[in-house]
Amino acid sequence: MQLDTIDLNILTLLQQNGRISNQDLAEQVFLSPSSCLRRVRILEETGIISRYSAVLSPEKLGLELDVFVQVTMRRDVESWHENFMQALQDYPEVVGSYIITGDANYLLRVKARNLKHYSAFVLEKLYKIPGVQDIRSNIVLQAIKETYELPRELLRDG
């Protein structure tokens, strides 16, 4: 789908406030409410807008530890990849998981209440997945930049 300036404006505003009323959104992008709603529905139907959600504060909810974990697997274990991916689905501490390039096979983002909780997660869950060879933890000391918005400059073609 080719995005025009109005679509980009809609996407930018919705990323900043997903609860904005259609009336207010229409006013800010200089469209009638019906035209604005039609465009938003097209953005939803094409999957460009994949969902709406609330951004929660982990710290205020008692999740003090944020850890990026590199996991390296033994490749001589049968179905190591499938087993690992399946096991992650049962671990609420894992809030992000990625297959990566480099020395490790996976990068996980883990949230934990504290160091004791994280330690238990590693020892009682992660290390028990068949094929796990090495785990390297990087504890976040301070977030410098973290956003869930895709910058407008990256939404344009070419």
C-alpha positions in Angstrom: 0.0 0.0 0.0 1.3 3.4 -0.9 1.1 5.8 2.0 0.4 9.5 1.4 1.0 12.4 3.7 -2.4 12.1 5.3 -1.8 8.4 6.1 1.5 9.2 7.6 -0.1 11.9 9.7 -2.8 9.5 10.9 -0.1 6.9 11.8 2.0 9.4 13.6 -0.9 10.7 15.7 -2.3 7.2 16.5 1.2 6.1 17.7 1.3 9.1 20.0 -2.3 8.5 21.3 -4.1 5.4 20.3 -7.2 6.6 22.2 -7.7 9.8 20.2 -11.3 10.1 19.1 -12.0 9.9 15.3 -13.4 13.4 15.5 -10.1 14.8 17.0 -8.0 12.8 14.6 -10.0 14.0 11.6 -9.6 17.6 12.7 -5.8 17.2 13.1 -5.3 15.7 9.6 -7.8 18.0 8.0 -10.3 15.4 6.9 -14.0 14.8 7.5 -14.7 12.2 10.2 -16.1 9.7 7.7 -13.0 10.1 5.4 -10.7 9.8 8.4 -12.4 6.7 9.7 -12.3 5.1 6.2 -8.6 5.6 6.0 -8.0 4.2 9.5 -10.0 1.1 8.6 -8.0 0.6 5.5 -4.8 0.9 7.5 -6.2 -1.7 9.9 -7.4 -4.1 7.2 -4.1 -4.0 5.4 -2.3 -4.8 8.6 -0.3 -1.6 8.7 -2.0 -0.9 12.0 -1.7 -4.3 13.6 -3.3 -3.6 17.0 -3.9 -1.0 19.7 -2.5 -1.4 23.2 -1.6 0.4 26.4 2.1 0.9 27.3 2.6 -0.2 31.0 5.3 0.9 33.4 7.2 -2.3 34.4 8.8 -0.4 37.3 5.5 0.7 38.8 4.3 -2.9 38.5 7.2 -4.2 40.5 9.3 -5.5 37.6 12.7 -3.9 38.5 15.0 -6.0 36.3 15.2 -5.7 32.5 17.7 -8.1 31.0 18.9 -8.9 27.4 19.9 -12.5 27.3 22.0 -14.2 24.5 21.4 -17.9 24.3 23.7 -20.3 22.4 22.5 -23.7 21.5 24.1 -27.1 21.0 23.3 -28.2 17.5 23.8 -31.9 18.2 20.6 -32.0 20.2 17.6 -33.2 18.0 15.0 -30.5 17.4 16.9 -27.9 19.5 15.3 -25.0 17.6 11.7 -26.2 17.9 12.1 -27.2 21.5 13.6 -23.8 22.4 10.9 -21.8 20.6 8.1 -23.9 22.2 9.6 -23.6 25.7 9.7 -19.8 25.4 5.9 -19.7 24.9 5.5 -20.9 28.5 7.8 -18.4 30.2 6.0 -15.1 31.0 9.3 -13.5 31.9 10.3 -13.5 28.2 8.7 -10.4 26.7 10.7 -10.5 23.4 12.6 -13.2 21.6 14.6 -13.0 18.4 16.8 -15.2 16.2 20.0 -13.3 15.7 23.3 -13.4 13.8 26.6 -13.7 15.5 27.9 -16.1 18.1 24.6 -16.6 19.9 21.5 -18.1 18.3 18.8 -16.1 20.2 18.4 -12.8 21.9 15.7 -12.6 24.6 14.3 -9.7 26.5 13.4 -10.8 30.0 11.5 -8.9 32.7 11.9 -9.9 36.4 10.8 -8.6 39.7 14.4 -8.7 41.0 17.7 -10.5 40.8 16.4 -13.5 42.8 13.5 -13.9 40.3 15.8 -13.6 37.3 18.3 -16.1 38.8 15.5 -18.6 39.4 14.3 -18.1 35.8 17.7 -18.9 34.4 18.5 -21.8 36.6 15.1 -23.4 36.8 13.7 -22.7 33.3 16.2 -21.5 30.7 19.1 -23.9 31.5 16.6 -26.8 31.5 15.7 -26.4 27.9 17.4 -29.3 26.0 20.3 -28.0 23.9 21.0 -24.8 25.8 24.8 -24.5 25.9 25.5 -20.9 27.0 23.6 -18.0 28.5 25.0 -14.5 28.6 23.0 -11.9 30.5 23.2 -8.1 30.0 21.3 -6.3 32.8 20.0 -2.9 31.8 21.3 -0.3 34.2 19.4 2.6 32.6 17.4 3.0 29.4 18.7 5.8 27.2 16.2 5.5 24.4 13.2 3.3 24.2 10.2 3.9 22.1 7.4 1.8 20.6 6.7 4.4 17.8 8.1 3.9 14.3 9.6 7.3 13.2 7.8 9.0 10.4 11.1 9.2 8.5 11.2 5.4 8.3 7.6 5.1 7.1 8.3 6.8 3.7 9.2 4.9 0.6 12.8 5.3 -0.6 
